[in-house]
Amino acid sequence: MLETMLTGDPAADPRALRPGDGARARLAALLDEGSLVELGSRRRHEKSAFGLDSKRPDGDGVVAGVGRLDGRSVSVYAQDGKVLGGSLGEAHADKISRTLTQAVRGGTPVVGVNDSGGARIQEGVAALDGYGAVFTGNVAASGRVPQVAVLLGPCAGGAVYSPALMDFVVMADHATMFLTGPRVVKAVTGEDVTARALGGPEVHGTRSGAAHFTVGSEQEALDVTRRLLSYLPSSCDELPPVVDARPPTEVDLAELVPSDGSRPYDVRDVIAGIVDGGELLEVQPDWARNVVIGFARMDGHSVGVVANQAAWLAGCLDATASEKAARFVRFCDAFGVPIVSLVDVPGFLPGSSQELGGVIRKGAKLLHAYTNATVPRVTVVLRKAFGGAYIVMNSRSIGADAVLAWPDAQLAVMGAEGAADVIFRRRIEADPELREELVDEYRREAMDVGLAADRGSVDEIIDPNDTRAALVELLAARRPARARGFVHDNLPQ
């Protein structure tokens, strides 16, 4: 069975969160038991205006420090919504930015737990400059250490840009994230909207794409964060961790994918049949569903998977899917995670809405990300690869290390029906009954996978059930002996 989420059993785990637990308890629930070492626990702001001189809590509303996660060092901070509303002031910001700086210095991942109403208004521009320092820290860490934002409460105003600059955003069900809250929206535009409708997990998980994982409870949010980091190196200077290999889900891949290119299927079932344990940690599963991205393992080694989803929009690439896949490819390249691309794409989705939505610009992002990537990257053409989308989906022409194809695969400028209507237009107009015969002729003369193999666009035609074995050997042969260090940042899309 394809596993896409990991949840814990609170009753069995002494670290599990309980309702009403604060920032320290949240970090304790995330980290290995007893490993949290707090830094700056007595740090307090020095402001006196607007009554702040009587509100100087230790820690200034944020818990920061280091600990271990599955035995590996990690840098952490957690805002405390119960202390000054979790608002960010100068001292609060300094603790977070220092955590980011030290994470880069030590080569440790960063996990930031967000629960804040935004800037501390009483501190004025000092609070705004504090955000600037945090954002600078996020950018400096980008591509050097993995950064995960966990939203367990409100995240409003300038606060939203720190999660947006990080690599992954995990939202619990009650969390919200927006630039301007419902009251301001009502005052300025007259629109009456709830906080959840404005910036809840449904909005960012399905429509904006700002959230990479949306879950139910706080404990689930922390559990999926632990699982996510298990696939990743601690920094760009290390290789991803290796675990014991496990067999994939037992499935006949040759029977799973219909030979009729118009029939849908769930590509996640194909992924389950080739990766360790059949397990995929799918990223952004409910946004741009025509492409599937996520982390898996092959022979115990982490891989990033990018796959066209024939069950949604027939697997066409569009503006949002291109953007989604592009940043994922860029992240994998930054942190040395090999990329496996499973291709079944009829082309880019046509239409004025796509053109106006920037499909050219966003499609170019995916093209650039793949072409620029230096990690091992192997492509498997499952069924069809047509037009510009064939090129963009990690073809040999843009630097794929190897391209494999299944026996029924087809590679061409476009589908046979459309191509025949263009090439043989006059003959079909003169005798419409010739159309089917001419469509078959185009398939034989221009689309057969053997033709692509003859010219080297496909390296090898393989039996579908040999896919895993071939991928394991190819990735092993291309896997670097050591990490490469900093390659590039992970620019937000």
URLIN-V647134 format. One record per residue. N is the residue number from 1. SS is DSSP state (@ for helix, = for strand, . for the rest). PSI is psi in whole degrees, 0 to 359 (NA if undefined). BURIAL is 1 if it has 24 or more other C-alpha atoms within 12 Angstrom, else 0. Layout:
BEGIN
N:SS:PSI:BURIAL
N:SS:PSI:BURIAL
END
This chain:
BEGIN
1:.:137:0
2:.:121:1
3:=:124:1
4:.:358:1
5:.:152:1
6:.:128:1
7:.:153:0
8:.:169:1
9:.:99:0
10:.:326:0
11:.:331:0
12:.:348:0
13:.:115:0
14:.:342:0
15:.:352:1
16:.:145:1
17:.:149:1
18:.:154:0
19:.:133:0
20:.:357:0
21:.:147:0
22:.:197:1
23:@:317:1
24:@:321:1
25:@:324:1
26:@:317:1
27:@:323:1
28:@:325:1
29:@:334:1
30:@:316:1
31:.:165:1
32:.:145:1
33:.:128:0
34:.:11:0
35:.:350:1
36:.:126:1
37:=:111:1
38:=:144:1
39:.:130:1
40:.:29:1
41:.:339:0
42:.:5:0
43:.:132:1
44:.:153:1
45:.:164:1
46:.:24:0
47:.:152:1
48:.:343:0
49:@:152:0
50:@:33:0
51:@:7:0
52:@:340:0
53:@:340:0
54:@:2:0
55:.:81:0
56:.:70:0
57:.:147:1
58:@:136:0
59:@:342:1
60:@:33:1
61:@:13:1
62:=:135:1
63:=:128:1
64:=:153:1
65:=:206:1
66:=:162:1
67:=:197:1
68:=:145:1
69:=:112:1
70:.:39:0
71:.:352:0
72:=:143:1
73:=:143:1
74:=:145:1
75:=:138:1
76:=:155:1
77:=:152:1
78:=:121:1
79:=:146:1
80:.:105:1
81:.:348:1
82:.:352:0
83:.:110:1
84:@:32:1
85:@:16:1
86:@:13:1
87:.:149:1
88:=:120:1
89:.:190:1
90:@:312:1
91:@:318:1
92:@:312:1
93:@:322:1
94:@:323:1
95:@:319:1
96:@:312:1
97:@:326:1
98:@:321:1
99:@:317:1
100:@:316:1
101:@:316:1
102:@:330:1
103:@:317:1
104:@:317:1
105:@:319:0
106:@:351:1
107:.:47:1
108:.:146:1
109:=:159:1
110:=:131:1
111:=:120:1
112:=:124:1
113:=:119:1
114:=:127:1
115:=:82:1
116:=:142:1
117:.:355:1
118:.:205:1
119:=:144:1
120:.:104:1
121:@:323:1
122:@:337:1
123:@:356:1
124:.:225:0
125:@:338:0
126:@:324:1
127:@:320:1
128:@:318:1
129:@:328:1
130:@:317:1
131:@:319:1
132:@:320:1
133:@:321:1
134:@:314:1
135:@:320:1
136:@:321:1
137:@:319:1
138:@:316:1
139:@:320:1
140:@:329:1
141:@:344:1
142:.:127:1
143:.:353:1
144:.:316:1
145:.:146:1
146:.:141:1
147:=:128:1
148:=:126:1
149:=:126:1
150:=:116:1
151:=:113:1
152:=:21:1
153:=:202:1
154:=:150:1
155:=:104:1
156:=:155:1
157:@:220:1
158:@:339:1
159:@:334:1
160:@:339:1
161:@:338:1
162:@:309:1
163:@:321:1
164:@:334:1
165:@:347:1
166:.:172:1
167:.:323:1
168:=:145:1
169:=:125:1
170:=:125:1
171:=:127:1
172:.:165:1
173:.:327:1
174:.:2:1
175:.:154:1
176:=:156:1
177:=:119:1
178:=:155:1
179:.:315:1
180:.:130:1
181:.:174:1
182:@:321:1
183:@:316:0
184:@:318:0
185:@:316:0
186:@:317:0
187:@:323:0
188:@:318:0
189:@:345:0
190:.:358:0
191:.:130:0
192:.:109:0
193:.:145:0
194:.:163:0
195:@:320:1
196:@:318:0
197:@:334:0
198:@:321:1
199:@:34:1
200:.:178:1
201:@:329:1
202:@:320:1
203:@:310:1
204:@:341:1
205:@:336:1
206:@:335:0
207:.:313:0
208:.:333:1
209:.:9:1
210:.:337:1
211:.:133:1
212:.:332:1
213:=:130:1
214:=:129:1
215:.:181:1
216:.:283:1
217:.:169:1
218:@:321:1
219:@:321:1
220:@:322:1
221:@:318:1
222:@:323:1
223:@:317:1
224:@:331:1
225:@:316:1
226:@:316:1
227:@:318:1
228:@:311:1
229:@:339:1
230:@:339:1
231:.:348:1
232:.:151:1
233:.:162:1
234:.:332:1
235:.:176:1
236:.:349:1
237:.:1:1
238:.:162:1
239:.:154:1
240:.:150:1
241:.:153:1
242:=:136:0
243:.:175:0
244:.:137:0
245:.:151:0
246:.:150:0
247:.:153:0
248:.:179:1
249:.:137:1
250:.:117:0
251:.:146:1
252:.:101:0
253:@:329:1
254:@:330:0
255:@:341:0
256:@:322:1
257:.:117:1
258:.:141:1
259:.:333:0
260:.:113:0
261:.:346:1
262:.:353:0
263:.:132:0
264:.:162:1
265:.:167:1
266:.:111:1
267:@:341:1
268:@:334:1
269:@:325:1
270:@:315:1
271:@:317:1
272:@:331:1
273:.:357:1
274:.:345:1
275:.:160:1
276:@:128:1
277:@:6:1
278:@:20:1
279:=:126:1
280:.:127:1
281:=:94:1
282:=:134:1
283:=:134:1
284:.:55:1
285:.:338:1
286:.:8:1
287:.:136:1
288:.:60:1
289:.:355:1
290:.:355:1
291:=:137:1
292:=:128:1
293:=:152:1
294:=:178:1
295:=:142:1
296:=:184:1
297:=:146:1
298:=:119:1
299:.:34:1
300:.:352:1
301:=:142:1
302:=:140:1
303:=:152:1
304:=:135:1
305:=:131:1
306:=:122:1
307:=:134:1
308:=:137:1
309:.:100:1
310:.:342:1
311:.:358:1
312:.:119:1
313:@:30:1
314:@:16:1
315:@:8:1
316:.:145:1
317:=:142:1
318:.:189:1
319:@:312:1
320:@:320:1
321:@:321:1
322:@:317:1
323:@:317:1
324:@:310:1
325:@:326:1
326:@:313:1
327:@:327:1
328:@:315:1
329:@:318:1
330:@:319:1
331:@:312:1
332:@:319:1
333:@:322:1
334:@:328:1
335:.:21:1
336:.:29:1
337:.:116:1
338:=:154:1
339:=:128:1
340:=:122:1
341:=:124:1
342:=:115:1
343:=:125:1
344:=:80:1
345:=:123:1
346:.:356:1
347:.:190:1
348:=:144:1
349:.:123:1
350:.:164:0
351:.:156:0
352:@:327:0
353:@:325:0
354:@:316:0
355:@:316:0
356:@:334:0
357:.:3:0
358:.:32:0
359:@:329:1
360:@:310:1
361:@:317:0
362:@:328:1
363:@:324:1
364:@:330:1
365:@:317:1
366:@:318:1
367:@:315:1
368:@:317:1
369:@:314:1
370:@:312:1
371:@:326:1
372:@:343:1
373:.:137:1
374:.:358:1
375:.:160:1
376:.:134:1
377:=:123:1
378:=:138:1
379:=:141:1
380:=:118:1
381:=:111:1
382:=:317:1
383:=:307:1
384:=:151:1
385:=:101:1
386:=:146:1
387:@:207:1
388:@:331:1
389:@:328:1
390:@:315:1
391:@:312:1
392:@:327:1
393:.:54:1
394:.:54:1
395:.:168:1
396:@:325:1
397:@:341:0
398:@:16:1
399:.:14:1
400:.:139:1
401:.:326:1
402:=:144:1
403:=:118:1
404:=:158:1
405:=:147:1
406:=:157:1
407:.:329:1
408:.:7:1
409:.:152:1
410:=:134:1
411:=:127:1
412:=:174:1
413:.:324:1
414:.:175:1
415:.:157:1
416:@:319:1
417:@:312:1
418:@:321:0
419:@:317:1
420:@:321:1
421:@:332:0
422:@:308:0
423:@:318:0
424:.:30:1
425:@:312:0
426:@:321:0
427:@:322:0
428:@:321:0
429:@:322:0
430:@:325:0
431:.:87:0
432:@:334:0
433:@:345:0
434:@:349:0
435:@:310:1
436:@:320:0
437:@:320:0
438:@:326:1
439:@:315:1
440:@:324:0
441:@:318:0
442:@:320:1
443:@:316:1
444:@:318:0
445:@:343:0
446:@:344:1
447:@:342:1
448:=:137:1
449:@:332:1
450:@:326:1
451:@:319:1
452:@:323:1
453:@:323:1
454:@:321:0
455:.:1:0
456:.:4:0
457:.:331:1
458:.:130:1
459:.:323:1
460:=:140:1
461:=:125:1
462:=:157:1
463:.:134:0
464:@:322:1
465:@:358:1
466:@:5:1
467:@:311:1
468:@:312:1
469:@:318:0
470:@:317:1
471:@:318:1
472:@:315:1
473:@:319:0
474:@:317:1
475:@:323:1
476:@:322:0
477:@:334:0
478:@:351:0
479:.:131:1
480:.:153:0
481:.:334:0
482:.:159:0
483:.:159:1
484:.:354:1
485:.:193:0
486:.:129:1
487:.:306:1
488:.:168:1
489:.:180:1
490:.:76:1
491:.:131:1
492:.:142:1
493:.:NA:1
END
